[in-house]
């Protein structure tokens, strides 16, 4: 007999509220939960494929151990025995630093796994922990450290009458400014209420199609465009002078730095009409409320930190932060209460502290340690070398930049243990692969999206919403899968370590449940987890009397819009030679620019093995303007060679009128190990192979150029299929 249960979709970071039909212990259908107060019945095509994901014939149900060029089945407990023994030996011989952790995107939906992984690293005493955030949007936390955070938070999206999105397409990505919880509806409602939306993007994206104004710029010119918008706003007096006088430092330095970025100058170098720069500035500057936010693409392009800093600076000169007496939109639910104050927070040290890497002068910074340097740490012999890597929630072989260097590093490790649901590109080179329980097979909470508030200025839930989901189905019969936290708990047990979560000792004798860990993670929450569990559809725990508090008496901390590092970098932008728009007709001299993008049917490297999500294609097409294809004598479906000054990949050309001439638009995290390159029509191409992590990188964060990559395009030679 069928039953319907409410749940949290964990295919991506959005955590949509869903209803799951269960028959004979198996999930058979997923739809949006119309009674959910945050998502309003929304779910995407990926979420509706959760039953297929759980029942996928390619799903990994048993642990694997590498044997020569292949893998053999091993019991999960036996695999943990061997992994723990190797880690213990490496620590004894080479110290804790020899063991590293990569906790990536898919730890976001599984907070118990991430908490236990960090607890294990704490107990081991290893500082070598890396996350995907530092190769996604490291500019956000770094710029926040330089500019400062406004304690009360930003003005809410729903109340805005103007918004600017820089390189963000929230309708597809579910990230980047519009609240990612049914973003299409939220955008529709805002536009209906009179909001004017400006989008800055080389593509006419699904979001840009709805915009009042679209600046279809050259890739990588976001800093110049933002500086031009700021210049117009200052010149025309569209700034909050009272807020600047009371709460901001560095305005005169900022004014001087953006003054040379006139609309005509920005138009020449960014390839957009000067009048659009002026119009964007006037739309935003004349608005009563609204923010600028940026997406992943500008962070992956050069000068991502500067782009994010300019976003914050423009928001600040316009005074777009909540003030005393305004309602606090989200005082939180599953984390401690935030009763915002109308003041700037104390700024953290942006860099120059904590663990220092052995390569390129990189080290701990506001965004963390960068995995863009981890392959070098593995390959560099000597004291402090990383010899063991544990991966959770990620696929380094697909996601990290400089794929060939990553490949060599993965092969050199004495231990590579990864948790995965299939034999991914990373799993294929791992010593051990631990099979993971999937979203409906384990309890869930929405706490991660509350914590996202601390990552950027306009992220996280717009209201105090939370949901809990119990375990709904059992893993397939005969499966030997583990929840992610069980892997790290098991290793810690075998090493005789005491693990701690949120300041509390984990019981290392009597194994806790996932709910036990949730209680530890939620300690001190505004609303007890037991109360959240009473609302199966999720609930908004609003407090209409929660208002922004006044500034503390004598508080002197300010926001900084003129940080010397950022003003110097803006001067470097100004010193760059201008390029002409005819560059896209060149071939041999890397005259095209490859930009990153999201595809609606996949989430990074997940979803590419589900039939309903690969109806259009299994690969990541090289989307190009029809005029460029014609100029090169190419047609859609042709195999092309895309080359940077570091490497080359094969791609499948696809006609796309929404792409600016001179631009190639491709999704990242596709492809596999190099021996599978000729299967590009099934696995796609890895754009990370075009990036050299040792050149053209942010010296503070280590972020290399992963978008706006100069490339050339030629028709692939006929022998490509034999490669």
C-alpha positions in Angstrom: 0.0 0.0 0.0 1.4 3.4 -1.0 2.1 6.1 1.6 3.1 9.7 1.2 5.8 11.3 3.4 7.2 14.8 3.6 10.9 15.1 3.1 13.8 17.4 2.3 15.3 17.1 -1.1 19.1 16.8 -0.9 20.0 16.6 -4.5 21.5 20.1 -4.2 21.9 22.8 -1.6 18.4 24.2 -1.9 16.7 21.6 0.4 13.3 21.9 -1.3 10.3 20.6 0.7 8.9 17.6 -1.1 6.4 14.8 -0.8 7.6 11.2 -1.5 5.4 8.4 -2.4 6.6 5.1 -1.0 5.5 1.6 -2.1 6.8 -1.6 -0.7 9.6 0.3 1.1 10.8 2.1 -2.0 10.5 5.7 -3.1 8.6 5.7 -6.4 7.5 9.4 -6.9 8.6 12.9 -5.8 6.5 16.1 -6.1 6.8 19.5 -4.5 5.1 20.0 -1.1 2.5 22.7 -1.6 2.0 23.0 2.1 5.7 23.9 2.7 5.8 27.6 3.6 9.2 28.3 2.2 9.1 26.5 -1.2 5.4 26.7 -2.1 5.3 23.3 -3.8 8.4 23.8 -5.9 10.8 21.1 -6.9 13.1 20.9 -9.9 13.7 18.1 -12.4 16.7 16.8 -10.4 14.7 16.5 -7.2 12.0 14.6 -9.0 14.6 12.0 -9.9 15.4 11.0 -6.3 13.7 7.6 -6.7 15.8 6.9 -9.8 18.9 8.1 -7.9 18.2 5.7 -5.0 17.4 2.8 -7.4 20.2 3.6 -9.9 21.7 0.4 -11.3 25.1 2.1 -11.3 24.8 3.0 -7.6 27.6 1.8 -5.4 26.2 -0.5 -2.6 29.4 -2.1 -1.4 32.8 -0.8 -0.4 35.6 -1.2 -2.9 39.4 -1.7 -2.5 41.9 -1.0 -5.2 43.8 -4.0 -6.6 46.2 -3.1 -9.3 44.2 -1.4 -12.1 40.8 -2.4 -10.7 38.8 -2.7 -7.6 37.4 -5.6 -5.5 34.5 -5.7 -3.1 35.3 -5.5 0.6 33.1 -5.2 3.7 32.7 -1.6 4.8 33.9 -2.5 8.3 37.0 -4.2 6.9 37.7 -1.2 4.7 37.5 1.1 7.8 39.9 -1.3 9.6 42.5 -0.9 6.8 42.0 2.8 6.3 42.4 3.5 10.1 45.5 1.3 10.2 47.1 3.2 7.3 46.2 6.6 8.8 47.7 5.5 12.1 50.9 4.4 10.5 51.3 7.6 8.5 50.7 9.8 11.6 53.3 7.8 13.5 55.8 8.1 10.7 55.1 11.5 9.3 52.9 13.4 11.7 49.3 14.6 11.6 49.9 17.0 8.7 50.4 14.0 6.4 46.6 13.4 6.6 44.3 15.8 4.7 40.5 16.1 4.3 38.6 17.4 1.3 35.0 18.2 2.4 33.1 19.4 -0.7 29.7 20.5 -1.9 27.8 17.4 -0.9 28.7 17.8 2.8 26.3 20.8 2.8 23.1 18.6 2.8 24.7 16.2 5.3 25.7 18.3 8.3 26.4 15.3 10.6 29.0 14.0 8.1 30.7 17.3 7.9 30.7 17.8 11.7 32.2 14.3 12.3 34.8 14.8 9.6 36.0 18.0 11.2 35.9 16.3 14.6 38.2 13.6 13.3 40.7 16.1 11.9 40.6 18.0 15.2 41.3 14.8 17.1 44.1 13.8 14.7 45.6 17.3 15.1 45.8 17.9 11.3 45.3 21.4 10.0 45.1 20.1 6.4 41.4 20.5 5.8 40.1 21.8 2.5 36.7 22.7 1.1 35.1 23.3 -2.3 34.1 26.8 -1.1 37.7 28.0 -1.8 37.4 27.0 -5.5 33.9 28.2 -5.9 33.4 31.7 -4.3 36.4 32.4 -2.1 35.9 36.1 -2.9 32.9 36.3 -0.7 34.4 35.6 2.7 37.7 37.3 1.8 36.0 40.5 0.7 33.8 40.4 3.8 37.0 40.3 5.9 38.4 43.3 4.1 35.2 45.4 3.9 33.5 44.2 7.1 30.1 42.7 7.9 27.0 44.7 8.9 25.7 42.9 12.0 22.0 43.5 11.2 22.4 42.1 7.7 21.3 43.2 4.2 18.0 44.5 3.0 15.6 41.6 2.1 15.1 40.6 -1.5 11.3 40.6 -1.2 11.3 44.3 -0.1 13.7 45.5 -2.9 12.8 47.8 -5.7 16.1 47.3 -7.6 18.5 44.4 -7.7 21.7 43.8 -9.7 23.0 40.2 -10.4 26.6 39.9 -11.5 27.3 36.6 -13.3 24.5 34.9 -11.4 21.6 32.8 -12.9 19.6 31.9 -9.8 16.7 30.5 -11.8 18.9 27.6 -12.8 21.7 27.6 -10.2 19.5 28.2 -7.2 22.2 30.6 -5.9 23.5 34.1 -6.3 21.1 36.6 -4.9 17.5 35.7 -5.4 16.6 33.4 -2.5 17.2 29.9 -3.8 14.0 28.6 -2.4 11.7 28.6 -5.4 13.7 31.4 -7.1 11.5 31.7 -10.2 8.5 32.4 -8.1 10.3 34.9 -5.9 11.6 36.7 -9.0 8.2 36.7 -10.6 6.6 38.2 -7.4 9.4 40.9 -7.1 9.0 42.0 -10.8 5.2 42.0 -10.4 5.7 44.3 -7.4 7.8 46.7 -9.5 11.3 45.6 -8.9 13.8 46.5 -11.6 16.3 43.8 -12.2 19.8 44.4 -13.8 21.9 41.4 -14.9 25.5 41.6 -15.9 26.5 38.5 -17.8 28.1 37.4 -21.1 25.0 35.2 -21.6 21.4 36.0 -22.0 20.6 33.6 -19.2 17.2 32.4 -18.0 17.3 35.1 -15.4 18.6 37.8 -17.7 15.6 37.2 -20.0 13.4 38.6 -17.2 15.6 41.6 -16.5 14.8 45.2 -17.1 18.4 45.7 -18.3 21.0 43.1 -19.4 24.6 44.2 -19.8 26.0 41.4 -22.1 29.6 42.1 -21.3 33.0 40.6 -22.2 34.0 37.9 -19.7 36.2 39.0 -16.8 35.3 42.7 -16.9 33.1 42.7 -13.8 35.5 44.9 -11.7 35.5 47.6 -14.4 31.8 47.5 -14.8 31.2 47.7 -11.1 33.7 50.5 -10.7 31.9 52.4 -13.6 28.5 52.0 -11.8 30.0 53.3 -8.6 31.6 56.2 -10.4 28.2 57.3 -11.9 26.4 56.9 -8.6 29.0 59.1 -6.8 29.1 61.7 -9.6 25.3 62.0 -9.6 25.0 62.1 -5.8 23.2 58.7 -5.5 24.8 57.8 -2.2 23.8 57.7 1.4 26.0 60.5 2.8 24.6 60.2 6.4 25.4 56.5 6.5 28.9 57.1 5.0 29.7 59.7 7.6 28.5 57.6 10.5 29.5 54.0 9.6 32.1 53.9 6.8 35.8 54.5 6.3 37.8 54.9 3.1 35.1 56.7 1.0 37.5 59.3 -0.4 40.0 56.6 -1.5 37.2 54.7 -3.1 35.9 57.8 -4.9 39.4 58.5 -6.3 39.9 54.9 -7.3 36.6 54.6 -9.3 36.8 58.1 -10.9 38.8 57.0 -14.0 36.2 54.3 -14.7 34.0 56.6 -16.8 31.1 55.1 -18.8 33.0 55.6 -22.0 36.1 53.9 -20.7 34.2 51.0 -19.3 32.2 50.7 -22.5 35.4 50.3 -24.5 37.0 47.6 -22.4 33.8 45.7 -21.3 32.0 45.8 -24.7 28.7 47.3 -23.4 27.2 50.6 -24.4 28.1 53.5 -22.1 24.5 54.4 -21.7 23.8 51.0 -20.1 26.5 51.7 -17.5 24.7 54.9 -16.6 21.3 53.3 -16.7 22.3 50.5 -14.4 23.8 53.0 -11.9 20.6 55.1 -12.0 18.3 52.1 -11.5 20.2 51.0 -8.5 21.2 54.4 -7.1 17.7 55.9 -7.3 16.1 52.8 -5.7 14.9 52.9 -2.1 16.0 49.3 -1.3 17.9 46.5 -3.0 21.3 44.9 -3.3 24.0 43.8 -5.7 25.1 40.2 -5.5 27.5 38.1 -7.5 27.6 34.4 -8.5 30.1 31.7 -9.0 31.3 32.8 -12.5 32.8 36.1 -11.4 34.5 34.4 -8.5 36.1 31.9 -10.9 37.2 34.6 -13.2 40.3 36.7 -12.5 40.0 39.2 -9.6 37.1 37.5 -7.9 37.9 39.0 -4.5 37.9 42.5 -6.0 34.6 41.8 -7.7 33.0 40.8 -4.4 34.6 43.7 -2.6 33.2 46.2 -5.1 29.7 44.6 -4.7 29.9 45.2 -1.0 31.3 48.7 -1.4 28.5 49.8 -3.8 25.9 48.3 -1.4 27.5 50.3 1.4 27.8 53.7 -0.4 24.1 53.3 -1.2 23.4 52.4 2.5 21.6 49.1 1.7 21.9 47.6 5.2 19.2 47.2 7.8 18.9 50.0 10.4 17.8 50.3 13.9 14.1 49.5 14.4 13.7 47.6 11.2 12.4 44.0 11.4 15.1 41.3 11.7 14.1 39.0 8.7 15.7 35.8 10.1 16.7 35.5 13.8 17.5 31.8 13.0 16.0 28.6 14.2 18.4 25.7 14.5 21.4 27.8 15.4 21.7 30.4 18.3 19.5 33.5 18.0 20.8 36.5 16.1 19.4 39.7 17.3 21.1 42.1 14.8 22.6 45.4 15.8 22.9 48.4 13.5 26.7 48.4 13.5 29.7 46.9 11.7 31.2 43.8 13.2 34.9 43.6 14.1 36.8 42.4 11.1 38.7 39.1 11.1 42.2 38.9 10.0 42.0 38.2 6.2 45.2 36.2 5.8 48.6 35.7 7.4 47.6 33.3 10.2 47.1 29.6 10.9 48.5 26.9 8.7 50.9 27.9 6.0 51.3 25.7 2.9 54.6 24.7 1.5 53.8 26.1 -2.0 53.5 29.5 -3.6 53.4 31.4 -0.3 49.7 30.3 0.3 48.2 29.6 3.6 45.1 30.0 5.8 42.9 32.9 4.9 39.3 34.0 5.4 38.1 31.5 2.8 40.2 28.6 4.2 43.0 26.6 2.7 42.7 26.2 -1.0 42.5 22.8 -2.7 44.0 24.5 -5.8 47.3 24.0 -4.0 46.6 20.5 -2.5 47.9 18.6 -5.6 51.2 20.4 -5.3 51.3 19.6 -1.5 50.9 15.9 -2.4 53.5 16.0 -5.2 56.1 17.9 -3.3 58.3 15.5 -1.4 59.7 16.3 2.0 58.7 17.1 5.5 55.0 18.0 5.8 54.0 16.2 2.6 50.4 15.1 2.4 50.3 11.3 2.0 46.7 10.5 2.8 43.5 12.2 1.6 40.0 11.5 2.7 37.3 12.9 0.4 33.7 13.4 1.4 31.0 15.0 -0.7 33.2 15.7 -3.6 34.9 14.5 -6.8 38.4 16.2 -7.0 39.2 14.6 -10.4 36.2 16.4 -11.9 36.0 19.6 -9.8 39.6 20.7 -9.0 41.4 23.0 -11.5 44.5 21.7 -13.3 43.1 18.2 -13.8 46.3 16.6 -15.0 48.3 17.8 -12.0 45.4 16.5 -9.8 45.5 13.1 -11.6 49.2 12.8 -10.8 48.7 13.7 -7.2 45.9 11.3 -6.7 48.1 8.5 -8.0 51.0 9.4 -5.7 49.0 9.3 -2.5 49.6 6.4 -0.1 46.0 6.5 0.8 43.1 8.0 -1.1 39.7 7.1 0.6 36.5 8.6 -0.8 32.9 8.4 0.1 30.7 8.2 -3.0 27.5 6.8 -4.5 29.1 5.6 -7.7 32.5 4.9 -9.2 33.2 8.5 -10.0 36.4 9.8 -11.7 38.0 10.1 -8.2 36.7 6.7 -7.0 38.4 5.1 -10.0 41.8 6.1 -8.7 41.0 5.7 -5.0 42.4 3.0 -2.7 39.1 2.7 -0.9 35.6 3.8 -1.9 33.0 3.8 0.8 29.4 3.6 -0.4 27.1 6.3 1.0 23.5 6.3 2.2 21.3 8.6 0.2 19.0 11.4 1.3 15.8 9.4 1.9 17.8 6.7 3.8 18.9 9.0 6.6 17.5 11.8 8.7 17.9 15.4 7.6 17.7 19.0 8.9 18.0 22.3 7.1 20.6 23.8 9.4 23.2 24.3 6.6 21.1 26.9 4.8 20.9 28.8 8.1 24.7 28.8 8.4 24.9 30.0 4.8 24.0 33.5 6.1 27.6 33.8 7.4 29.1 33.0 4.0 27.7 35.9 2.0 25.8 39.1 2.3 22.5 37.8 0.7 22.5 34.0 1.3 20.6 31.7 3.6 16.9 31.6 4.3 15.0 34.9 4.0 12.8 33.9 6.9 13.3 31.8 10.1 12.4 28.5 8.5 13.5 25.0 9.5 12.5 21.4 8.7 13.4 18.0 9.9 13.0 14.7 8.0 13.3 11.2 9.6 14.7 8.3 7.7 12.1 7.3 5.2 13.4 4.1 3.4 16.0 1.5 4.0 18.9 1.0 1.6 18.5 -1.7 -1.1 18.4 -5.3 0.2 21.9 -6.6 0.8 23.5 -3.2 0.6 26.5 -2.4 2.8 26.3 1.4 2.9 27.2 3.9 5.6 26.1 7.4 6.5 29.0 9.7 5.9 29.4 10.5 9.6 29.7 6.7 10.3 32.9 6.6 8.3 34.7 9.2 10.3 33.3 8.0 13.6 34.5 4.5 12.7 38.0 5.7 11.9 38.1 7.7 15.1 37.0 4.6 17.1 39.7 2.5 15.6 42.4 5.1 16.3 41.3 5.4 19.9 40.4 9.1 19.6 37.9 11.1 21.4 35.8 13.1 18.9 34.0 16.3 19.9 31.1 18.1 18.1 30.0 21.6 19.0 32.0 21.5 22.2 30.6 18.1 23.3 32.2 14.7 23.6 30.8 12.1 21.2 30.2 8.7 22.9 33.0 6.6 21.4 31.8 3.4 23.0 28.0 3.4 22.4 27.5 4.5 18.8 25.2 7.5 18.6 22.3 7.9 16.2 22.1 10.6 13.5 19.4 12.3 15.6 21.8 12.2 18.6 24.3 14.1 16.5 21.7 16.6 15.3 20.9 17.4 18.9 24.6 18.1 19.5 24.9 20.2 16.4 21.8 22.2 17.3 22.9 22.9 20.9 21.9 26.4 21.9 19.5 26.8 19.0 16.8 29.5 19.1 14.1 26.8 18.7 14.6 23.3 20.1 15.0 20.6 17.4 12.1 18.7 19.2 9.9 21.7 18.4 10.9 21.7 14.7 10.1 18.0 14.5 6.5 18.8 15.2 6.1 20.4 11.7 6.5 17.8 9.0 6.0 20.3 6.2 8.6 22.7 7.7 7.7 25.9 9.5 8.6 29.6 9.7 9.2 30.4 13.4 8.7 34.1 13.1 9.0 36.7 15.8 7.3 39.9 14.7 8.8 41.8 17.6 12.4 41.0 16.7 13.8 44.4 15.6 17.3 45.6 14.8 18.9 46.9 18.0 20.8 50.2 18.2 24.5 50.5 18.0 26.4 49.8 21.2 27.4 52.9 23.0 31.0 53.9 22.1 31.2 51.3 19.3 33.8 52.5 16.8 34.0 49.7 14.2 33.2 50.7 10.6 32.8 49.3 7.2 35.8 49.9 4.9 35.2 50.8 1.2 38.7 51.9 0.6 40.9 49.0 1.7 44.5 49.7 0.3 44.8 46.1 -1.1 41.6 46.5 -3.1 42.3 50.0 -4.2 45.7 48.9 -5.5 44.1 46.0 -7.4 41.6 48.3 -8.9 44.5 50.5 -10.1 46.0 47.4 -11.7 42.8 46.8 -13.6 43.0 50.4 -14.9 46.6 49.7 -16.0 45.7 46.7 -18.1 45.7 47.2 -21.9 42.3 47.6 -23.5 41.2 44.9 -25.9 39.1 45.3 -29.0 35.9 43.4 -29.6 37.2 41.9 -32.8 39.4 39.6 -30.7 36.8 36.8 -31.0 37.6 36.3 -34.7 41.1 35.2 -33.9 41.9 31.5 -33.5 45.6 30.8 -33.0 46.2 33.4 -30.3 43.5 32.4 -27.8 41.0 35.0 -28.9 38.0 33.4 -27.4 37.0 33.3 -23.7 35.6 30.2 -22.0 33.2 30.9 -19.2 31.6 28.6 -16.6 27.9 27.9 -16.4 25.3 25.7 -14.8 23.1 23.2 -16.5 19.6 22.7 -15.2 19.7 18.9 -15.3 22.8 18.2 -13.3 24.5 19.4 -10.1 28.2 19.6 -10.6 29.2 16.0 -11.4 25.9 14.5 -10.0 22.9 13.4 -12.1 24.8 12.5 -15.3 23.9 8.8 -14.9 20.1 9.3 -14.6 18.1 8.7 -17.8 15.6 11.5 -17.2 18.4 14.0 -16.7 20.4 13.1 -19.8 17.7 13.3 -22.4 19.3 16.3 -24.0 22.9 15.1 -23.7 25.3 13.2 -21.4 28.0 15.7 -22.0 28.6 19.4 -21.4 28.2 21.1 -24.8 30.5 23.9 -25.9 27.8 26.6 -26.4 28.8 29.2 -28.9 27.3 32.0 -30.8 26.0 31.0 -34.3 28.1 33.7 -35.9 31.3 32.2 -34.4 30.4 28.7 -35.5 29.8 30.0 -39.1 33.1 31.9 -39.1 34.9 28.8 -38.1 33.1 26.6 -40.6 31.5 24.5 -37.8 28.1 23.1 -37.1 26.3 22.0 -34.0 27.6 18.5 -33.1 31.1 19.0 -34.5 33.9 17.9 -32.2 36.3 20.8 -31.6 39.6 21.2 -29.8 39.6 23.9 -27.2 43.1 25.0 -26.2 44.5 27.3 -23.5 48.2 28.1 -23.1 48.3 25.2 -20.5 46.3 22.4 -22.0 43.5 21.3 -24.4 40.3 19.4 -24.3 37.8 18.1 -26.8 34.3 19.6 -26.9 31.0 19.2 -28.8 30.0 22.4 -30.4 26.4 23.6 -29.7 24.7 26.6 -31.2 23.5 29.1 -28.7 22.2 32.6 -29.7 22.2 33.6 -26.0 26.0 33.5 -25.8 28.0 36.7 -26.6 30.2 36.4 -29.7 33.8 35.5 -28.8 32.6 33.4 -25.8 32.3 29.7 -25.2 30.0 28.6 -22.4 30.6 25.2 -20.7 29.7 23.6 -17.5 32.5 22.5 -15.2 32.9 19.2 -13.3 32.4 17.0 -16.3 34.8 14.5 -17.9 36.9 11.7 -16.3 40.5 10.5 -16.2 42.5 11.3 -19.4 42.3 7.7 -20.7 38.5 8.2 -21.2 38.8 11.4 -23.3 37.5 9.8 -26.4 34.2 9.1 -24.6 33.3 12.8 -24.6 29.8 12.2 -26.0 29.1 10.2 -22.8 31.1 11.8 -20.1 31.8 15.3 -21.5 35.0 17.4 -21.1 36.9 18.6 -18.1 37.4 22.4 -18.4 39.7 22.3 -15.3 42.4 20.8 -17.6 42.7 24.3 -19.2 43.8 25.9 -15.9 47.3 26.1 -14.5 47.1 26.6 -10.7 50.6 27.9 -10.5 50.0 30.9 -12.8 47.4 33.7 -12.9 46.0 33.1 -9.4 44.9 35.2 -6.5 48.0 35.4 -4.2 45.7 35.7 -1.1 43.3 32.9 -1.7 45.1 30.8 -4.3 42.1 30.9 -6.6 43.2 30.3 -10.2 41.5 31.4 -13.4 38.7 28.9 -13.8 36.4 31.1 -16.0 37.0 33.8 -18.6 39.9 31.5 -19.8 41.6 32.7 -23.1 41.3 29.8 -25.5 41.6 29.0 -29.2 39.1 26.8 -31.1 39.9 24.5 -34.0 38.1 21.6 -35.6 39.3 18.4 -33.9 41.4 16.2 -36.1 39.8 13.0 -37.4 41.9 10.9 -35.0 40.3 12.2 -31.9 38.2 9.1 -31.4 41.4 7.0 -31.0 42.9 9.2 -28.3 
